[in-house]
């Protein structure tokens, strides 16, 4: 399943964990279904204590200042990256941003 097919609105992130090249988000949607979102080859993360927070949506970008900054810090200037931004429903601000080569979504049911 692709991330854009998952209904993020009115859901929340329950947990986050990471390893050297994988960032995993456990997400519960508005129907109480639990999902695992695995971000592959991540090089940048910005997290504003998102666990337990309600979300409005996620935006996927291929060009942003955060991607540029992450590439510089990771010494990967030409890596084909995407930025996944999970937003707050209250002020449309990003609560979690992940720069990675891609992601995979699977049901935990």
N, C-alpha and C positions, 0 to 999 in steps of 0.2 A: 504494500500500500504506500502511496506517496503522501507526504506531509500535507499537501494542499487539499487532499481528500478528507482529512481529519477535521472534525468540527472542534475548533479551539475555544470559541466563544462560550462563556459560562463554565469552562473547565478550569482545572488547577493543576499545577505541578506538585507532585507529592514528594519526589526525591530526585537528587542529582548525584551521579557518580562518574568518575573519570579514571582513565588509565593513560599510558603514554600516547596512544593514538586514537582513542575512542572516548567520546563524551556521551553519557546515557541519561536521558530524562524519563522518569516515570510520570505519566500524565493520566488524570482521571477526567473523563468528559462529562458533559451535562447529564448524561444518562447513567452515570456511575460506572461506565465501562473503563477498565484500566488498559493503558497502552504503554509500550516502551518505544521511545524514539532514540535511535542510535545514530550519532553523528560521527562519520568516518574521517580520519586524518585531520582532526581539528587542530587549529593553530592559535586560536584566540577565543577567549570567553570573557564576557562582562556580565556579572550577576549581582543584582540588587535584592538579595534575600528573597528570591522568588518562590521558594517552597511554601506551599499553603495559600499563595495568593491567587485570586481569581484572574483569569485572562480574558482578553477580548479577541485576540487573533494573533496570527504570525505572518510576517512579511519575509519573503525570500528575495534577496538582491544579489546581483553579480558585480555591482560596482558601488562602493561606499568608502568613506574615509576610514571606517573601522577595518575593512578588508585590507586597505593599503597599509595601515599601521601594523596590523597583525602580520602581514607578509614581511615587512621590514624587521620586526622584532624576531620573527621565526627564521629570518634569513632565507626566505622562500619568495623572492621578488616576482617570479613568473608563475607561481602555482595557481592552477585554475580553482579558485575558491568561491564559495557563496556565503553570504551572511544571513542567518536565520534570526529574526528579531521577534520575540514574544512581547506583546504590548499589554499594558494595563487598561481596563475598561473605564477607569475613573478619570485619567488625564492623557491617555494615548501615549504615554511615555514608555520607552523600552524598559522592561524588567530583566530580560535575559537576552543576550546576543551571543551567537556562536558562529565562528568562522570555520568552515569545514569544506571538504570536497563534495560531500553529499550526506544524505541521511536515509535511514530505513525505518519504517513504522511497522510494528507488529502488535497484535492483540495479546493481552496477558490473560484472557479468559480461557 
